[in-house]
Amino acid sequence: MDIQNKVNHGPMDGVESRGAKDGGGRTSFLLLRLMALLLTLAATIVLGVNKQTKVVPIQLLDSLPPLNIPVVAKWHYLSSFVFFVVSNAIACTYAAVSLLLSFSRKKRWLLVTLILDVLMVALLFSGNGATAAIGVLGYKGNSHVRWNRVCNVFGKFCNQVAAAVALSLLGSIVFILLVMLAALRLHNKSK
């Protein structure tokens, strides 16, 4: 009987499980913040360098041959793309700052970062929604207002927009995971 009472139960011991849990939780936060930083940085860069030039034939009159005019598609020509790049740059900068602050081991930053993480989720989803709406117009056009689709001409440009939105959506999901983990951590501390 004495042997059974002296057996170390490993992770079942309250002190050891708390220490292991805090270390693992801290690593999870650091990895998620690093992922958020990299994904939003990649989304910013992918759309921020996006540019494509195409020569498009334009028919002015039926009796004249078409004019070949070079047309350029750049990300900063559309305000929703500018908003997307700026919102991802803000989220990337915040992820870098919060990553540095997470090394300070101050508990008071947990509630502040939770609130700011929620704001980053809202900011990223609004930028993603605006860009995706313009992207759908680019792919399909809108026959009701006679807007022609442009992705059949600027295929590379549209594909880079889609890739940037996908990267930003992954970054948004990482921020959601950060919000969930922080809320769980605050809930466990309140017990």
N, CA, C and O atoms as a DFTB+ gen file, in Angstrom:
764 C
 N C O
     1  1       0.814      -1.198       0.000
     2  2       0.000       0.000       0.000
     3  2       0.851       1.253       0.000
     4  3       0.493       2.249      -0.629
     5  1       1.973       1.212       0.699
     6  2       2.836       2.385       0.730
     7  2       3.418       2.670      -0.644
     8  3       3.632       3.827      -1.004
     9  1       3.671       1.634      -1.402
    10  2       4.244       1.824      -2.735
    11  2       3.238       2.538      -3.635
    12  3       3.626       3.417      -4.405
    13  1       1.958       2.180      -3.558
    14  2       0.950       2.815      -4.401
    15  2       0.785       4.288      -4.055
    16  3       0.538       5.096      -4.951
    17  1       0.913       4.662      -2.797
    18  2       0.751       6.052      -2.410
    19  2       1.924       6.918      -2.860
    20  3       1.762       8.126      -3.033
    21  1       3.102       6.324      -3.053
    22  2       4.282       7.082      -3.421
    23  2       4.521       7.119      -4.922
    24  3       5.497       7.721      -5.370
    25  1       3.661       6.495      -5.705
    26  2       3.837       6.477      -7.152
    27  2       3.573       7.876      -7.698
    28  3       2.577       8.518      -7.364
    29  1       4.491       8.329      -8.546
    30  2       4.331       9.614      -9.197
    31  2       3.355       9.444     -10.355
    32  3       3.573       8.615     -11.239
    33  1       2.309      10.207     -10.350
    34  2       1.286      10.073     -11.385
    35  2       1.580      10.924     -12.606
    36  3       0.731      11.017     -13.492
    37  1       2.728      11.539     -12.689
    38  2       3.132      12.298     -13.878
    39  2       2.211      13.478     -14.135
    40  3       2.040      14.338     -13.272
    41  1       1.621      13.521     -15.315
    42  2       0.792      14.655     -15.684
    43  2      -0.476      14.788     -14.844
    44  3      -1.125      15.834     -14.875
    45  1      -0.834      13.766     -14.109
    46  2      -2.033      13.839     -13.288
    47  2      -1.801      14.678     -12.040
    48  3      -2.759      15.116     -11.404
    49  1      -0.549      14.906     -11.684
    50  2      -0.225      15.721     -10.521
    51  2      -0.569      17.168     -10.847
    52  3      -0.189      17.662     -11.908
    53  1      -1.276      17.855      -9.963
    54  2      -1.771      19.203     -10.212
    55  2      -0.685      20.209     -10.517
    56  3      -0.847      21.014     -11.433
    57  1       0.405      20.195      -9.793
    58  2       1.456      21.179      -9.992
    59  2       2.149      20.964     -11.329
    60  3       2.410      21.924     -12.053
    61  1       2.444      19.729     -11.658
    62  2       3.134      19.454     -12.908
    63  2       2.255      19.749     -14.118
    64  3       2.743      20.253     -15.129
    65  1       0.967      19.439     -14.023
    66  2       0.110      19.652     -15.182
    67  2      -0.071      21.144     -15.457
    68  3      -0.159      21.552     -16.615
    69  1      -0.128      21.963     -14.399
    70  2      -0.249      23.394     -14.629
    71  2       1.002      23.937     -15.288
    72  3       0.904      24.745     -16.212
    73  1       2.151      23.526     -14.849
    74  2       3.401      24.004     -15.432
    75  2       3.526      23.589     -16.880
    76  3       3.931      24.388     -17.724
    77  1       3.183      22.348     -17.179
    78  2       3.267      21.865     -18.560
    79  2       2.234      22.559     -19.436
    80  3       2.500      22.875     -20.595
    81  1       1.045      22.794     -18.868
    82  2      -0.006      23.422     -19.639
    83  2       0.352      24.868     -19.974
    84  3       0.121      25.317     -21.097
    85  1       0.908      25.590     -19.024
    86  2       1.272      26.977     -19.283
    87  2       2.371      27.063     -20.331
    88  3       2.324      27.936     -21.197
    89  1       3.360      26.176     -20.271
    90  2       4.431      26.189     -21.266
    91  2       3.905      25.859     -22.643
    92  3       4.289      26.495     -23.625
    93  1       3.030      24.873     -22.728
    94  2       2.447      24.505     -24.016
    95  2       1.535      25.587     -24.550
    96  3       1.516      25.843     -25.754
    97  1       0.773      26.231     -23.668
    98  2      -0.103      27.322     -24.092
    99  2       0.684      28.503     -24.598
   100  3       0.300      29.147     -25.575
   101  1       1.788      28.788     -23.933
   102  2       2.648      29.899     -24.353
   103  2       3.253      29.616     -25.729
   104  3       3.328      30.504     -26.579
   105  1       3.677      28.386     -25.937
   106  2       4.235      28.000     -27.244
   107  2       3.165      28.095     -28.326
   108  3       3.447      28.530     -29.443
   109  1       1.950      27.693     -28.001
   110  2       0.852      27.779     -28.970
   111  2       0.599      29.225     -29.365
   112  3       0.435      29.532     -30.546
   113  1       0.566      30.113     -28.374
   114  2       0.367      31.532     -28.666
   115  2       1.486      32.067     -29.554
   116  3       1.227      32.792     -30.514
   117  1       2.716      31.713     -29.236
   118  2       3.847      32.208     -30.024
   119  2       3.787      31.699     -31.464
   120  3       4.002      32.461     -32.406
   121  1       3.497      30.425     -31.627
   122  2       3.417      29.856     -32.974
   123  2       2.261      30.453     -33.775
   124  3       2.405      30.742     -34.963
   125  1       1.115      30.635     -33.119
   126  2      -0.026      31.215     -33.820
   127  2       0.246      32.672     -34.203
   128  3      -0.119      33.106     -35.296
   129  1       0.874      33.412     -33.320
   130  2       1.213      34.813     -33.637
   131  2       2.216      34.877     -34.792
   132  3       2.116      35.740     -35.663
   133  1       3.171      33.966     -34.790
   134  2       4.133      33.917     -35.884
   135  2       3.439      33.555     -37.200
   136  3       3.744      34.131     -38.244
   137  1       2.514      32.609     -37.149
   138  2       1.753      32.245     -38.345
   139  2       0.917      33.415     -38.847
   140  3       0.856      33.667     -40.051
   141  1       0.269      34.137     -37.921
   142  2      -0.532      35.305     -38.306
   143  2       0.352      36.357     -38.962
   144  3      -0.032      36.965     -39.961
   145  1       1.526      36.568     -38.400
   146  2       2.480      37.521     -38.961
   147  2       2.868      37.122     -40.385
   148  3       2.827      37.948     -41.297
   149  1       3.239      35.874     -40.572
   150  2       3.707      35.419     -41.887
   151  2       2.589      35.409     -42.927
   152  3       2.812      35.788     -44.077
   153  1       1.396      34.981     -42.538
   154  2       0.288      34.910     -43.496
   155  2      -0.174      36.295     -43.937
   156  3      -0.417      36.521     -45.123
   157  1      -0.295      37.224     -42.986
   158  2      -0.728      38.570     -43.372
   159  2       0.375      39.308     -44.135
   160  3       0.088      40.116     -45.018
   161  1       1.630      39.030     -43.793
   162  2       2.736      39.620     -44.556
   163  2       2.734      39.099     -45.993
   164  3       2.909      39.864     -46.941
   165  1       2.534      37.793     -46.140
   166  2       2.495      37.202     -47.484
   167  2       1.321      37.746     -48.292
   168  3       1.471      38.041     -49.478
   169  1       0.142      37.884     -47.657
   170  2      -1.023      38.427     -48.367
   171  2      -0.771      39.869     -48.802
   172  3      -1.155      40.264     -49.903
   173  1      -0.127      40.654     -47.938
   174  2       0.195      42.041     -48.277
   175  2       1.145      42.106     -49.457
   176  3       0.951      42.903     -50.375
   177  1       2.164      41.276     -49.434
   178  2       3.163      41.290     -50.508
   179  2       2.576      40.781     -51.821
   180  3       2.806      41.371     -52.876
   181  1       1.816      39.681     -51.758
   182  2       1.261      39.093     -52.986
   183  2       0.365      40.089     -53.723
   184  3       0.443      40.200     -54.947
   185  1      -0.488      40.816     -52.987
   186  2      -1.341      41.791     -53.665
   187  2      -0.602      43.106     -53.891
   188  3      -0.864      43.796     -54.876
   189  1       0.308      43.460     -53.001
   190  2       1.019      44.729     -53.125
   191  2       1.945      44.821     -54.325
   192  3       2.219      45.921     -54.804
   193  1       2.423      43.711     -54.813
   194  2       3.293      43.718     -56.000
   195  2       2.535      43.298     -57.255
   196  3       3.138      43.119     -58.313
   197  1       1.240      43.142     -57.145
   198  2       0.433      42.634     -58.241
   199  2       0.243      43.697     -59.322
   200  3      -0.263      44.787     -59.057
   201  1       0.651      43.364     -60.528
   202  2       0.529      44.265     -61.672
   203  2       0.592      43.420     -62.944
   204  3       1.404      42.500     -63.044
   205  1      -0.251      43.729     -63.896
   206  2      -0.215      43.026     -65.164
   207  2      -0.580      43.989     -66.291
   208  3      -1.524      44.772     -66.175
   209  1       0.171      43.920     -67.366
   210  2      -0.091      44.736     -68.552
   211  2      -0.484      43.813     -69.698
   212  3       0.174      42.806     -69.957
   213  1      -1.561      44.172     -70.372
   214  2      -2.036      43.405     -71.530
   215  2      -2.328      44.366     -72.667
   216  3      -2.761      45.497     -72.445
   217  1      -2.090      43.912     -73.872
   218  2      -2.465      44.683     -75.051
   219  2      -3.860      44.217     -75.451
   220  3      -4.082      43.044     -75.754
   221  1      -4.795      45.167     -75.442
   222  2      -6.202      44.855     -75.692
   223  2      -6.630      45.524     -77.000
   224  3      -6.423      46.724     -77.178
   225  1      -7.227      44.751     -77.917
   226  2      -7.739      45.376     -79.146
   227  2      -9.077      46.075     -78.875
   228  3      -9.998      45.482     -78.314
   229  1      -9.164      47.342     -79.281
   230  2     -10.388      48.119     -79.080
   231  2     -10.911      48.545     -80.459
   232  3     -10.191      49.156     -81.250
   233  1     -12.156      48.214     -80.722
   234  2     -12.807      48.531     -81.999
   235  2     -13.590      49.831     -81.831
   236  3     -14.604      49.859     -81.135
   237  1     -13.124      50.901     -82.464
   238  2     -13.820      52.187     -82.389
   239  2     -14.975      52.257     -83.396
   240  3     -16.092      52.635     -83.044
   241  1     -14.700      51.898     -84.617
   242  2     -15.722      51.866     -85.671
   243  2     -15.618      50.530     -86.396
   244  3     -14.546      49.932     -86.486
   245  1     -16.745      50.082     -86.905
   246  2     -16.758      48.805     -87.626
   247  2     -15.912      48.850     -88.897
   248  3     -15.369      47.832     -89.325
   249  1     -15.807      50.030     -89.492
   250  2     -15.068      50.146     -90.753
   251  2     -13.556      50.260     -90.547
   252  3     -12.792      50.092     -91.498
   253  1     -13.113      50.545     -89.311
   254  2     -11.685      50.693     -89.016
   255  2     -11.140      49.431     -88.350
   256  3     -11.874      48.708     -87.676
   257  1      -9.853      49.176     -88.546
   258  2      -9.264      48.029     -87.838
   259  2      -9.154      48.356     -86.338
   260  3      -9.101      49.525     -85.957
   261  1      -9.121      47.328     -85.505
   262  2      -9.036      47.587     -84.058
   263  2      -7.689      48.193     -83.674
   264  3      -6.658      47.909     -84.284
   265  1      -7.731      49.030     -82.653
   266  2      -6.516      49.621     -82.092
   267  2      -6.013      48.737     -80.960
   268  3      -6.786      48.346     -80.084
   269  1      -4.729      48.423     -80.973
   270  2      -4.138      47.643     -79.888
   271  2      -3.578      48.618     -78.847
   272  3      -2.608      49.334     -79.099
   273  1      -4.207      48.625     -77.686
   274  2      -3.850      49.568     -76.627
   275  2      -3.371      48.785     -75.411
   276  3      -4.054      47.863     -74.964
   277  1      -2.199      49.140     -74.864
   278  2      -1.756      48.473     -73.635
   279  2      -2.577      48.970     -72.432
   280  3      -2.724      50.173     -72.214
   281  1      -3.091      48.035     -71.680
   282  2      -3.893      48.346     -70.497
   283  2      -3.204      47.710     -69.291
   284  3      -2.766      46.561     -69.342
   285  1      -3.118      48.478     -68.209
   286  2      -2.419      48.019     -67.009
   287  2      -3.429      47.796     -65.890
   288  3      -4.309      48.627     -65.665
   289  1      -3.300      46.676     -65.192
   290  2      -4.082      46.401     -63.983
   291  2      -3.126      46.457     -62.804
   292  3      -2.155      45.702     -62.744
   293  1      -3.402      47.352     -61.871
   294  2      -2.594      47.492     -60.662
   295  2      -3.509      47.427     -59.447
   296  3      -4.683      47.791     -59.520
   297  1      -2.969      46.967     -58.348
   298  2      -3.771      46.797     -57.142
   299  2      -4.289      48.117     -56.610
   300  3      -5.375      48.150     -56.032
   301  1      -3.567      49.193     -56.779
   302  2      -3.988      50.457     -56.170
   303  2      -4.996      51.228     -57.030
   304  3      -5.355      52.355     -56.690
   305  1      -5.456      50.638     -58.138
   306  2      -6.500      51.263     -58.937
   307  2      -7.889      51.065     -58.326
   308  3      -8.822      51.794     -58.664
   309  1      -8.031      50.104     -57.445
   310  2      -9.326      49.824     -56.807
   311  2      -9.208      50.049     -55.304
   312  3      -8.291      49.539     -54.660
   313  1     -10.140      50.812     -54.758
   314  2     -10.064      51.156     -53.329
   315  2     -10.200      49.937     -52.425
   316  3      -9.635      49.919     -51.332
   317  1     -10.937      48.918     -52.860
   318  2     -11.060      47.718     -52.019
   319  2      -9.732      46.977     -51.929
   320  3      -9.423      46.389     -50.893
   321  1      -8.950      46.997     -52.987
   322  2      -7.632      46.367     -52.942
   323  2      -6.678      47.165     -52.060
   324  3      -5.855      46.587     -51.350
   325  1      -6.787      48.487     -52.104
   326  2      -5.974      49.329     -51.220
   327  2      -6.336      49.041     -49.764
   328  3      -5.455      48.901     -48.916
   329  1      -7.639      48.954     -49.481
   330  2      -8.086      48.628     -48.124
   331  2      -7.563      47.264     -47.694
   332  3      -7.152      47.091     -46.547
   333  1      -7.576      46.308     -48.594
   334  2      -7.074      44.969     -48.296
   335  2      -5.595      45.010     -47.916
   336  3      -5.191      44.432     -46.907
   337  1      -4.794      45.693     -48.726
   338  2      -3.349      45.764     -48.466
   339  2      -3.087      46.482     -47.149
   340  3      -2.254      46.036     -46.359
   341  1      -3.779      47.576     -46.902
   342  2      -3.574      48.336     -45.667
   343  2      -4.026      47.530     -44.451
   344  3      -3.334      47.511     -43.433
   345  1      -5.167      46.871     -44.544
   346  2      -5.654      46.091     -43.395
   347  2      -4.732      44.914     -43.090
   348  3      -4.506      44.595     -41.923
   349  1      -4.205      44.274     -44.110
   350  2      -3.261      43.183     -43.875
   351  2      -1.936      43.704     -43.336
   352  3      -1.303      43.041     -42.514
   353  1      -1.510      44.876     -43.784
   354  2      -0.287      45.477     -43.250
   355  2      -0.463      45.850     -41.781
   356  3       0.453      45.666     -40.979
   357  1      -1.635      46.372     -41.425
   358  2      -1.915      46.692     -40.016
   359  2      -1.912      45.424     -39.182
   360  3      -1.312      45.390     -38.108
   361  1      -2.582      44.372     -39.668
   362  2      -2.627      43.109     -38.929
   363  2      -1.240      42.493     -38.808
   364  3      -0.911      41.913     -37.773
   365  1      -0.431      42.609     -39.842
   366  2       0.939      42.087     -39.812
   367  2       1.779      42.839     -38.783
   368  3       2.513      42.229     -38.005
   369  1       1.666      44.161     -38.783
   370  2       2.407      44.975     -37.814
   371  2       1.962      44.656     -36.396
   372  3       2.792      44.507     -35.499
   373  1       0.651      44.550     -36.192
   374  2       0.147      44.194     -34.873
   375  2       0.641      42.812     -34.452
   376  3       1.016      42.616     -33.296
   377  1       0.645      41.862     -35.368
   378  2       1.121      40.512     -35.034
   379  2       2.585      40.549     -34.610
   380  3       2.979      39.831     -33.692
   381  1       3.398      41.377     -35.268
   382  2       4.813      41.497     -34.895
   383  2       4.965      42.124     -33.516
   384  3       5.758      41.653     -32.701
   385  1       4.204      43.188     -33.252
   386  2       4.283      43.852     -31.944
   387  2       3.774      42.929     -30.842
   388  3       4.384      42.839     -29.776
   389  1       2.665      42.246     -31.091
   390  2       2.124      41.346     -30.063
   391  2       3.029      40.138     -29.844
   392  3       3.084      39.590     -28.744
   393  1       3.736      39.727     -30.890
   394  2       4.703      38.645     -30.733
   395  2       5.838      39.084     -29.815
   396  3       6.277      38.322     -28.955
   397  1       6.307      40.307     -29.999
   398  2       7.350      40.835     -29.113
   399  2       6.838      41.016     -27.686
   400  3       7.555      40.728     -26.727
   401  1       5.598      41.494     -27.544
   402  2       5.026      41.678     -26.208
   403  2       4.780      40.351     -25.495
   404  3       4.783      40.297     -24.265
   405  1       4.571      39.297     -26.252
   406  2       4.313      38.002     -25.617
   407  2       5.554      37.449     -24.921
   408  3       5.447      36.552     -24.084
   409  1       6.729      37.976     -25.260
   410  2       7.945      37.558     -24.582
   411  2       8.114      38.247     -23.226
   412  3       8.978      37.851     -22.442
   413  1       7.312      39.262     -22.939
   414  2       7.474      40.015     -21.692
   415  2       6.926      39.282     -20.476
   416  3       7.251      39.649     -19.347
   417  1       6.113      38.266     -20.673
   418  2       5.512      37.461     -19.603
   419  2       4.645      38.285     -18.654
   420  3       4.456      37.893     -17.503
   421  1       4.130      39.385     -19.101
   422  2       3.217      40.195     -18.294
   423  2       1.804      39.683     -18.505
   424  3       1.356      39.535     -19.642
   425  1       1.112      39.417     -17.431
   426  2      -0.246      38.868     -17.527
   427  2      -1.259      39.940     -17.912
   428  3      -2.329      39.618     -18.430
   429  1      -0.940      41.205     -17.669
   430  2      -1.911      42.261     -17.954
   431  2      -2.138      42.443     -19.452
   432  3      -3.158      43.007     -19.847
   433  1      -1.224      41.986     -20.287
   434  2      -1.353      42.137     -21.724
   435  2      -2.362      41.160     -22.321
   436  3      -2.766      41.318     -23.473
   437  1      -2.775      40.150     -21.548
   438  2      -3.661      39.117     -22.095
   439  2      -5.007      39.696     -22.523
   440  3      -5.484      39.392     -23.617
   441  1      -5.624      40.519     -21.687
   442  2      -6.920      41.105     -22.040
   443  2      -6.777      42.113     -23.178
   444  3      -7.635      42.178     -24.058
   445  1      -5.715      42.889     -23.166
   446  2      -5.482      43.875     -24.228
   447  2      -5.284      43.173     -25.570
   448  3      -5.860      43.579     -26.579
   449  1      -4.469      42.119     -25.578
   450  2      -4.245      41.405     -26.841
   451  2      -5.511      40.676     -27.296
   452  3      -5.740      40.527     -28.496
   453  1      -6.326      40.227     -26.358
   454  2      -7.593      39.592     -26.744
   455  2      -8.477      40.592     -27.483
   456  3      -9.042      40.266     -28.527
   457  1      -8.598      41.785     -26.960
   458  2      -9.428      42.812     -27.596
   459  2      -8.848      43.196     -28.956
   460  3      -9.585      43.324     -29.934
   461  1      -7.542      43.378     -29.016
   462  2      -6.909      43.741     -30.290
   463  2      -6.963      42.603     -31.309
   464  3      -7.075      42.855     -32.508
   465  1      -6.887      41.368     -30.850
   466  2      -7.036      40.221     -31.755
   467  2      -8.431      40.203     -32.378
   468  3      -8.582      39.912     -33.565
   469  1      -9.445      40.513     -31.575
   470  2     -10.817      40.574     -32.105
   471  2     -10.918      41.683     -33.153
   472  3     -11.561      41.505     -34.189
   473  1     -10.289      42.816     -32.886
   474  2     -10.284      43.908     -33.866
   475  2      -9.575      43.501     -35.158
   476  3     -10.006      43.880     -36.247
   477  1      -8.495      42.734     -35.041
   478  2      -7.784      42.278     -36.243
   479  2      -8.648      41.315     -37.052
   480  3      -8.625      41.347     -38.282
   481  1      -9.406      40.464     -36.371
   482  2     -10.314      39.551     -37.075
   483  2     -11.331      40.364     -37.875
   484  3     -11.572      40.088     -39.050
   485  1     -11.925      41.370     -37.225
   486  2     -12.922      42.207     -37.908
   487  2     -12.295      42.954     -39.082
   488  3     -12.880      43.022     -40.163
   489  1     -11.116      43.509     -38.869
   490  2     -10.436      44.266     -39.922
   491  2     -10.097      43.372     -41.112
   492  3     -10.332      43.744     -42.262
   493  1      -9.546      42.194     -40.831
   494  2      -9.170      41.289     -41.913
   495  2     -10.382      40.762     -42.670
   496  3     -10.355      40.683     -43.898
   497  1     -11.443      40.403     -41.957
   498  2     -12.622      39.893     -42.644
   499  2     -13.290      40.975     -43.492
   500  3     -13.834      40.674     -44.554
   501  1     -13.258      42.229     -43.037
   502  2     -13.847      43.283     -43.857
   503  2     -13.006      43.515     -45.117
   504  3     -13.559      43.716     -46.199
   505  1     -11.690      43.488     -44.987
   506  2     -10.828      43.612     -46.169
   507  2     -10.981      42.443     -47.115
   508  3     -11.000      42.620     -48.333
   509  1     -11.092      41.237     -46.554
   510  2     -11.288      40.052     -47.391
   511  2     -12.617      40.104     -48.129
   512  3     -12.696      39.755     -49.306
   513  1     -13.660      40.543     -47.429
   514  2     -14.979      40.624     -48.060
   515  2     -15.022      41.632     -49.190
   516  3     -15.588      41.364     -50.250
   517  1     -14.418      42.803     -48.961
   518  2     -14.399      43.835     -50.003
   519  2     -13.619      43.360     -51.222
   520  3     -14.048      43.561     -52.358
   521  1     -12.488      42.738     -50.983
   522  2     -11.662      42.270     -52.097
   523  2     -12.310      41.099     -52.821
   524  3     -12.253      41.015     -54.048
   525  1     -12.918      40.208     -52.073
   526  2     -13.598      39.070     -52.701
   527  2     -14.781      39.537     -53.548
   528  3     -15.043      38.967     -54.607
   529  1     -15.497      40.565     -53.093
   530  2     -16.632      41.085     -53.878
   531  2     -16.161      41.640     -55.213
   532  3     -16.778      41.381     -56.246
   533  1     -15.076      42.397     -55.199
   534  2     -14.529      42.925     -56.451
   535  2     -13.967      41.780     -57.301
   536  3     -14.059      41.807     -58.528
   537  1     -13.388      40.780     -56.639
   538  2     -12.869      39.630     -57.373
   539  2     -13.952      38.863     -58.108
   540  3     -13.748      38.417     -59.237
   541  1     -15.100      38.709     -57.471
   542  2     -16.221      38.028     -58.123
   543  2     -16.697      38.835     -59.331
   544  3     -17.025      38.265     -60.372
   545  1     -16.734      40.157     -59.192
   546  2     -17.094      40.995     -60.339
   547  2     -16.078      40.843     -61.465
   548  3     -16.441      40.848     -62.642
   549  1     -14.806      40.709     -61.101
   550  2     -13.769      40.523     -62.106
   551  2     -13.909      39.199     -62.834
   552  3     -13.695      39.119     -64.044
   553  1     -14.275      38.149     -62.083
   554  2     -14.412      36.825     -62.698
   555  2     -15.697      36.675     -63.502
   556  3     -15.695      36.066     -64.572
   557  1     -16.796      37.231     -62.990
   558  2     -18.086      36.994     -63.628
   559  2     -18.671      38.211     -64.313
   560  3     -19.483      38.071     -65.228
   561  1     -18.274      39.411     -63.889
   562  2     -18.904      40.616     -64.410
   563  2     -20.284      40.788     -63.793
   564  3     -20.666      40.056     -62.880
   565  1     -21.031      41.769     -64.306
   566  2     -22.395      41.997     -63.847
   567  2     -23.215      42.461     -65.044
   568  3     -23.087      43.598     -65.497
   569  1     -24.054      41.565     -65.546
   570  2     -24.813      41.865     -66.756
   571  2     -25.879      42.929     -66.517
   572  3     -26.280      43.607     -67.463
   573  1     -26.345      43.096     -65.294
   574  2     -27.396      44.077     -65.001
   575  2     -26.915      45.515     -65.192
   576  3     -27.686      46.383     -65.601
   577  1     -25.660      45.757     -64.900
   578  2     -25.108      47.110     -65.064
   579  2     -24.106      47.160     -66.221
   580  3     -23.413      48.159     -66.413
   581  1     -24.041      46.071     -66.984
   582  2     -23.188      45.952     -68.175
   583  2     -21.695      46.084     -67.859
   584  3     -20.937      46.695     -68.612
   585  1     -21.299      45.503     -66.740
   586  2     -19.878      45.433     -66.410
   587  2     -19.356      44.112     -66.936
   588  3     -19.827      43.047     -66.535
   589  1     -18.406      44.175     -67.810
   590  2     -17.826      42.965     -68.381
   591  2     -16.822      42.365     -67.407
   592  3     -16.233      43.062     -66.580
   593  1     -16.645      41.071     -67.525
   594  2     -15.623      40.426     -66.710
   595  2     -14.251      40.794     -67.259
   596  3     -14.084      40.997     -68.462
   597  1     -13.282      40.877     -66.371
   598  2     -11.938      41.271     -66.788
   599  2     -10.904      40.181     -66.513
   600  3      -9.770      40.269     -66.982
   601  1     -11.284      39.176     -65.770
   602  2     -10.309      38.131     -65.442
   603  2      -9.977      37.237     -66.628
   604  3      -8.982      36.512     -66.598
   605  1     -10.792      37.281     -67.662
   606  2     -10.425      36.548     -68.880
   607  2      -9.279      37.250     -69.598
   608  3      -8.570      36.622     -70.383
   609  1      -9.086      38.547     -69.340
   610  2      -7.981      39.305     -69.929
   611  2      -6.789      39.342     -68.974
   612  3      -5.652      39.104     -69.380
   613  1      -7.058      39.642     -67.709
   614  2      -6.006      39.778     -66.700
   615  2      -6.009      38.554     -65.776
   616  3      -6.237      38.678     -64.573
   617  1      -5.756      37.391     -66.343
   618  2      -5.802      36.139     -65.584
   619  2      -4.777      36.062     -64.470
   620  3      -5.108      35.661     -63.354
   621  1      -3.539      36.439     -64.751
   622  2      -2.478      36.393     -63.736
   623  2      -2.803      37.331     -62.578
   624  3      -2.635      36.976     -61.411
   625  1      -3.266      38.518     -62.911
   626  2      -3.628      39.499     -61.886
   627  2      -4.724      38.952     -60.974
   628  3      -4.624      39.041     -59.750
   629  1      -5.763      38.390     -61.573
   630  2      -6.889      37.852     -60.791
   631  2      -6.471      36.654     -59.948
   632  3      -6.949      36.486     -58.826
   633  1      -5.587      35.825     -60.479
   634  2      -5.116      34.675     -59.698
   635  2      -4.302      35.116     -58.487
   636  3      -4.384      34.500     -57.424
   637  1      -3.513      36.186     -58.643
   638  2      -2.760      36.693     -57.499
   639  2      -3.681      37.314     -56.459
   640  3      -3.412      37.211     -55.262
   641  1      -4.761      37.955     -56.893
   642  2      -5.748      38.490     -55.957
   643  2      -6.379      37.340     -55.173
   644  3      -6.533      37.427     -53.955
   645  1      -6.738      36.277     -55.863
   646  2      -7.338      35.119     -55.196
   647  2      -6.369      34.488     -54.196
   648  3      -6.776      34.086     -53.106
   649  1      -5.094      34.400     -54.561
   650  2      -4.094      33.844     -53.645
   651  2      -3.919      34.736     -52.421
   652  3      -3.777      34.237     -51.305
   653  1      -3.930      36.044     -52.622
   654  2      -3.794      36.969     -51.490
   655  2      -4.992      36.859     -50.548
   656  3      -4.829      36.884     -49.328
   657  1      -6.192      36.738     -51.110
   658  2      -7.384      36.584     -50.269
   659  2      -7.320      35.276     -49.493
   660  3      -7.685      35.243     -48.317
   661  1      -6.867      34.206     -50.122
   662  2      -6.754      32.914     -49.429
   663  2      -5.751      33.011     -48.273
   664  3      -6.017      32.510     -47.180
   665  1      -4.610      33.648     -48.509
   666  2      -3.618      33.814     -47.437
   667  2      -4.172      34.659     -46.301
   668  3      -3.959      34.349     -45.129
   669  1      -4.878      35.716     -46.645
   670  2      -5.455      36.581     -45.622
   671  2      -6.556      35.874     -44.833
   672  3      -6.692      36.080     -43.627
   673  1      -7.339      35.042     -45.517
   674  2      -8.361      34.267     -44.805
   675  2      -7.720      33.300     -43.808
   676  3      -8.225      33.120     -42.700
   677  1      -6.621      32.686     -44.201
   678  2      -5.904      31.816     -43.261
   679  2      -5.378      32.628     -42.078
   680  3      -5.426      32.170     -40.937
   681  1      -4.882      33.821     -42.349
   682  2      -4.446      34.699     -41.270
   683  2      -5.596      35.072     -40.349
   684  3      -5.418      35.143     -39.133
   685  1      -6.771      35.311     -40.914
   686  2      -7.957      35.617     -40.111
   687  2      -8.323      34.449     -39.205
   688  3      -8.686      34.641     -38.045
   689  1      -8.225      33.244     -39.741
   690  2      -8.539      32.051     -38.952
   691  2      -7.539      31.890     -37.813
   692  3      -7.910      31.481     -36.713
   693  1      -6.283      32.207     -38.071
   694  2      -5.274      32.139     -37.004
   695  2      -5.602      33.144     -35.911
   696  3      -5.474      32.831     -34.727
   697  1      -6.024      34.351     -36.292
   698  2      -6.412      35.333     -35.275
   699  2      -7.640      34.867     -34.491
   700  3      -7.745      35.130     -33.293
   701  1      -8.571      34.175     -35.160
   702  2      -9.730      33.621     -34.448
   703  2      -9.265      32.584     -33.424
   704  3      -9.766      32.555     -32.300
   705  1      -8.315      31.738     -33.806
   706  2      -7.775      30.750     -32.865
   707  2      -7.100      31.444     -31.685
   708  3      -7.215      30.984     -30.549
   709  1      -6.402      32.540     -31.941
   710  2      -5.786      33.304     -30.854
   711  2      -6.842      33.867     -29.911
   712  3      -6.661      33.850     -28.693
   713  1      -7.940      34.364     -30.467
   714  2      -9.034      34.878     -29.635
   715  2      -9.617      33.765     -28.775
   716  3      -9.873      33.959     -27.586
   717  1      -9.827      32.596     -29.379
   718  2     -10.400      31.480     -28.631
   719  2      -9.470      31.023     -27.514
   720  3      -9.922      30.766     -26.398
   721  1      -8.180      30.920     -27.803
   722  2      -7.227      30.500     -26.776
   723  2      -7.124      31.516     -25.650
   724  3      -7.061      31.139     -24.480
   725  1      -7.106      32.793     -25.986
   726  2      -7.020      33.825     -24.952
   727  2      -8.282      33.863     -24.104
   728  3      -8.204      34.028     -22.887
   729  1      -9.445      33.713     -24.733
   730  2     -10.685      33.682     -23.981
   731  2     -10.735      32.468     -23.053
   732  3     -11.203      32.567     -21.918
   733  1     -10.261      31.346     -23.529
   734  2     -10.200      30.143     -22.699
   735  2      -9.250      30.325     -21.522
   736  3      -9.535      29.907     -20.400
   737  1      -8.121      30.954     -21.803
   738  2      -7.138      31.191     -20.741
   739  2      -7.709      32.148     -19.688
   740  3      -7.528      31.927     -18.491
   741  1      -8.394      33.206     -20.124
   742  2      -9.015      34.137     -19.173
   743  2     -10.127      33.469     -18.390
   744  3     -10.291      33.726     -17.197
   745  1     -10.895      32.611     -19.052
   746  2     -11.959      31.891     -18.361
   747  2     -11.393      30.956     -17.295
   748  3     -11.936      30.873     -16.193
   749  1     -10.306      30.254     -17.612
   750  2      -9.686      29.340     -16.646
   751  2      -9.069      30.095     -15.475
   752  3      -9.044      29.576     -14.359
   753  1      -8.572      31.307     -15.702
   754  2      -7.984      32.092     -14.628
   755  2      -9.037      32.656     -13.688
   756  3      -8.753      32.931     -12.522
   757  1     -10.254      32.826     -14.195
   758  2     -11.320      33.399     -13.361
   759  2     -11.919      32.373     -12.411
   760  3     -12.668      32.735     -11.504
   761  1     -11.601      31.110     -12.606
   762  2     -12.149      30.049     -11.728
   763  2     -11.433      30.013     -10.410
   764  3     -11.758      29.191      -9.553
